Amino acid sequence: MDHVIVTDEMRGNKIDSYMAYFVESELVTNKTNDNRIHVFQQRQDAITHAESFTAR
């Protein structure tokens, strides 16, 4: 696999995972599998999320 495409949570942009910032936080995105991983294109968005939702 060469790369993975992920979706930025703030803007809905499709981006390569190597350019993304990932945050694991207390905010659950999918209750079925207890997913807490969030994807951001911009570093500042990831930091803001981490500060707001207690990053792990």
N, CA, C and O atoms as a GROMACS GRO file, in nm:
protein
  224
    1MET      N    1   0.085  -0.116   0.000
    1MET     CA    2   0.000   0.000   0.000
    1MET      C    3   0.090   0.123   0.000
    1MET      O    4   0.176   0.138   0.087
    2ASP      N    5   0.071   0.211  -0.096
    2ASP     CA    6   0.153   0.330  -0.107
    2ASP      C    7   0.109   0.442  -0.013
    2ASP      O    8   0.192   0.509   0.049
    3HIS      N    9  -0.020   0.461  -0.003
    3HIS     CA   10  -0.072   0.566   0.084
    3HIS      C   11  -0.218   0.542   0.118
    3HIS      O   12  -0.286   0.460   0.056
    4VAL      N   13  -0.263   0.615   0.218
    4VAL     CA   14  -0.403   0.605   0.262
    4VAL      C   15  -0.462   0.745   0.255
    4VAL      O   16  -0.399   0.842   0.297
    5ILE      N   17  -0.582   0.755   0.204
    5ILE     CA   18  -0.653   0.883   0.198
    5ILE      C   19  -0.744   0.892   0.320
    5ILE      O   20  -0.820   0.799   0.349
    6VAL      N   21  -0.738   1.004   0.390
    6VAL     CA   22  -0.822   1.029   0.507
    6VAL      C   23  -0.898   1.160   0.485
    6VAL      O   24  -0.866   1.236   0.394
    7THR      N   25  -0.998   1.185   0.569
    7THR     CA   26  -1.079   1.305   0.555
    7THR      C   27  -1.058   1.398   0.675
    7THR      O   28  -1.074   1.357   0.790
    8ASP      N   29  -1.022   1.521   0.645
    8ASP     CA   30  -1.006   1.624   0.748
    8ASP      C   31  -1.142   1.652   0.812
    8ASP      O   32  -1.239   1.679   0.741
    9GLU      N   33  -1.150   1.646   0.944
    9GLU     CA   34  -1.277   1.662   1.014
    9GLU      C   35  -1.330   1.805   1.011
    9GLU      O   36  -1.450   1.827   1.023
   10MET      N   37  -1.243   1.902   0.995
   10MET     CA   38  -1.286   2.042   0.997
   10MET      C   39  -1.344   2.086   0.863
   10MET      O   40  -1.444   2.159   0.860
   11ARG      N   41  -1.284   2.044   0.754
   11ARG     CA   42  -1.322   2.096   0.623
   11ARG      C   43  -1.375   1.990   0.527
   11ARG      O   44  -1.431   2.023   0.422
   12GLY      N   45  -1.357   1.863   0.562
   12GLY     CA   46  -1.404   1.756   0.476
   12GLY      C   47  -1.312   1.728   0.358
   12GLY      O   48  -1.348   1.653   0.267
   13ASN      N   49  -1.192   1.788   0.358
   13ASN     CA   50  -1.096   1.765   0.249
   13ASN      C   51  -1.037   1.625   0.257
   13ASN      O   52  -1.009   1.575   0.366
   14LYS      N   53  -1.019   1.563   0.143
   14LYS     CA   54  -0.951   1.434   0.134
   14LYS      C   55  -0.801   1.463   0.123
   14LYS      O   56  -0.758   1.540   0.038
   15ILE      N   57  -0.721   1.400   0.211
   15ILE     CA   58  -0.576   1.424   0.213
   15ILE      C   59  -0.502   1.293   0.234
   15ILE      O   60  -0.557   1.197   0.288
   16ASP      N   61  -0.376   1.289   0.190
   16ASP     CA   62  -0.292   1.174   0.218
   16ASP      C   63  -0.263   1.168   0.367
   16ASP      O   64  -0.241   1.271   0.431
   17SER      N   65  -0.264   1.049   0.422
   17SER     CA   66  -0.244   1.033   0.566
   17SER      C   67  -0.108   1.085   0.613
   17SER      O   68  -0.095   1.128   0.728
   18TYR      N   69  -0.008   1.083   0.526
   18TYR     CA   70   0.124   1.131   0.569
   18TYR      C   71   0.123   1.282   0.594
   18TYR      O   72   0.214   1.334   0.658
   19MET      N   73   0.022   1.353   0.544
   19MET     CA   74   0.011   1.497   0.565
   19MET      C   75  -0.086   1.532   0.679
   19MET      O   76  -0.101   1.649   0.713
   20ALA      N   77  -0.150   1.432   0.736
   20ALA     CA   78  -0.254   1.454   0.837
   20ALA      C   79  -0.197   1.453   0.979
   20ALA      O   80  -0.091   1.397   1.006
   21TYR      N   81  -0.271   1.517   1.066
   21TYR     CA   82  -0.244   1.513   1.210
   21TYR      C   83  -0.356   1.431   1.273
   21TYR      O   84  -0.474   1.455   1.248
   22PHE      N   85  -0.317   1.334   1.355
   22PHE     CA   86  -0.412   1.244   1.420
   22PHE      C   87  -0.415   1.272   1.569
   22PHE      O   88  -0.310   1.291   1.632
   23VAL      N   89  -0.535   1.275   1.626
   23VAL     CA   90  -0.551   1.297   1.769
   23VAL      C   91  -0.644   1.190   1.824
   23VAL      O   92  -0.752   1.167   1.769
   24GLU      N   93  -0.604   1.125   1.931
   24GLU     CA   94  -0.692   1.036   2.005
   24GLU      C   95  -0.743   1.114   2.125
   24GLU      O   96  -0.664   1.164   2.205
   25SER      N   97  -0.876   1.125   2.138
   25SER     CA   98  -0.932   1.207   2.245
   25SER      C   99  -1.051   1.138   2.310
   25SER      O  100  -1.087   1.026   2.274
   26GLU      N  101  -1.110   1.207   2.405
   26GLU     CA  102  -1.227   1.155   2.477
   26GLU      C  103  -1.352   1.158   2.391
   26GLU      O  104  -1.449   1.089   2.422
   27LEU      N  105  -1.354   1.235   2.283
   27LEU     CA  106  -1.471   1.246   2.197
   27LEU      C  107  -1.485   1.122   2.108
   27LEU      O  108  -1.397   1.094   2.026
   28VAL      N  109  -1.594   1.050   2.123
   28VAL     CA  110  -1.620   0.929   2.045
   28VAL      C  111  -1.686   0.968   1.913
   28VAL      O  112  -1.786   1.039   1.911
   29THR      N  113  -1.630   0.920   1.801
   29THR     CA  114  -1.687   0.949   1.670
   29THR      C  115  -1.779   0.838   1.622
   29THR      O  116  -1.865   0.860   1.537
   30ASN      N  117  -1.762   0.718   1.677
   30ASN     CA  118  -1.844   0.604   1.636
   30ASN      C  119  -1.865   0.516   1.759
   30ASN      O  120  -1.772   0.450   1.805
   31LYS      N  121  -1.986   0.515   1.811
   31LYS     CA  122  -2.016   0.440   1.934
   31LYS      C  123  -2.006   0.289   1.915
   31LYS      O  124  -1.980   0.217   2.011
   32THR      N  125  -2.026   0.242   1.794
   32THR     CA  126  -2.022   0.097   1.769
   32THR      C  127  -1.885   0.039   1.799
   32THR      O  128  -1.874  -0.067   1.860
   33ASN      N  129  -1.780   0.109   1.757
   33ASN     CA  130  -1.644   0.058   1.781
   33ASN      C  131  -1.563   0.146   1.876
   33ASN      O  132  -1.443   0.126   1.890
   34ASP      N  133  -1.629   0.243   1.940
   34ASP     CA  134  -1.565   0.332   2.038
   34ASP      C  135  -1.448   0.409   1.977
   34ASP      O  136  -1.348   0.435   2.044
   35ASN      N  137  -1.461   0.446   1.849
   35ASN     CA  138  -1.354   0.518   1.780
   35ASN      C  139  -1.334   0.656   1.841
   35ASN      O  140  -1.429   0.732   1.858
   36ARG      N  141  -1.209   0.688   1.873
   36ARG     CA  142  -1.173   0.817   1.932
   36ARG      C  143  -1.059   0.883   1.854
   36ARG      O  144  -0.995   0.976   1.904
   37ILE      N  145  -1.034   0.837   1.733
   37ILE     CA  146  -0.927   0.892   1.651
   37ILE      C  147  -0.985   1.000   1.560
   37ILE      O  148  -1.086   0.978   1.493
   38HIS      N  149  -0.921   1.115   1.558
   38HIS     CA  150  -0.967   1.229   1.480
   38HIS      C  151  -0.856   1.273   1.386
   38HIS      O  152  -0.738   1.263   1.419
   39VAL      N  153  -0.893   1.321   1.268
   39VAL     CA  154  -0.798   1.354   1.161
   39VAL      C  155  -0.811   1.502   1.125
   39VAL      O  156  -0.921   1.554   1.108
   40PHE      N  157  -0.696   1.568   1.114
   40PHE     CA  158  -0.694   1.709   1.080
   40PHE      C  159  -0.587   1.738   0.977
   40PHE      O  160  -0.479   1.680   0.979
   41GLN      N  161  -0.618   1.828   0.886
   41GLN     CA  162  -0.522   1.870   0.784
   41GLN      C  163  -0.426   1.974   0.840
   41GLN      O  164  -0.309   1.978   0.801
   42GLN      N  165  -0.475   2.057   0.930
   42GLN     CA  166  -0.392   2.164   0.985
   42GLN      C  167  -0.354   2.135   1.130
   42GLN      O  168  -0.437   2.092   1.210
   43ARG      N  169  -0.228   2.158   1.161
   43ARG     CA  170  -0.175   2.130   1.294
   43ARG      C  171  -0.253   2.205   1.402
   43ARG      O  172  -0.285   2.147   1.506
   44GLN      N  173  -0.284   2.331   1.379
   44GLN     CA  174  -0.354   2.410   1.480
   44GLN      C  175  -0.492   2.352   1.511
   44GLN      O  176  -0.536   2.357   1.626
   45ASP      N  177  -0.560   2.298   1.413
   45ASP     CA  178  -0.690   2.235   1.436
   45ASP      C  179  -0.673   2.113   1.527
   45ASP      O  180  -0.756   2.090   1.616
   46ALA      N  181  -0.568   2.036   1.506
   46ALA     CA  182  -0.540   1.919   1.590
   46ALA      C  183  -0.510   1.961   1.734
   46ALA      O  184  -0.558   1.899   1.828
   47ILE      N  185  -0.432   2.065   1.749
   47ILE     CA  186  -0.398   2.115   1.883
   47ILE      C  187  -0.523   2.164   1.955
   47ILE      O  188  -0.544   2.133   2.072
   48THR      N  189  -0.605   2.241   1.884
   48THR     CA  190  -0.728   2.292   1.945
   48THR      C  191  -0.819   2.178   1.989
   48THR      O  192  -0.876   2.182   2.098
   49HIS      N  193  -0.832   2.076   1.905
   49HIS     CA  194  -0.915   1.960   1.941
   49HIS      C  195  -0.856   1.890   2.064
   49HIS      O  196  -0.929   1.856   2.157
   50ALA      N  197  -0.727   1.870   2.064
   50ALA     CA  198  -0.661   1.800   2.175
   50ALA      C  199  -0.684   1.875   2.307
   50ALA      O  200  -0.707   1.813   2.410
   51GLU      N  201  -0.676   2.006   2.302
   51GLU     CA  202  -0.696   2.086   2.423
   51GLU      C  203  -0.842   2.086   2.468
   51GLU      O  204  -0.871   2.091   2.587
   52SER      N  205  -0.934   2.080   2.373
   52SER     CA  206  -1.076   2.086   2.404
   52SER      C  207  -1.134   1.954   2.451
   52SER      O  208  -1.228   1.952   2.531
   53PHE      N  209  -1.079   1.843   2.403
   53PHE     CA  210  -1.138   1.711   2.428
   53PHE      C  211  -1.042   1.614   2.496
   53PHE      O  212  -1.052   1.494   2.475
   54THR      N  213  -0.949   1.664   2.574
   54THR     CA  214  -0.857   1.581   2.653
   54THR      C  215  -0.792   1.471   2.570
   54THR      O  216  -0.833   1.355   2.575
   55ALA      N  217  -0.692   1.510   2.496
   55ALA     CA  218  -0.618   1.412   2.415
   55ALA      C  219  -0.553   1.307   2.504
   55ALA      O  220  -0.514   1.334   2.617
   56ARG      N  221  -0.543   1.188   2.447
   56ARG     CA  222  -0.479   1.077   2.521
   56ARG      C  223  -0.336   1.063   2.478
   56ARG      O  224  -0.265   0.976   2.527
   0.00000   0.00000   0.00000
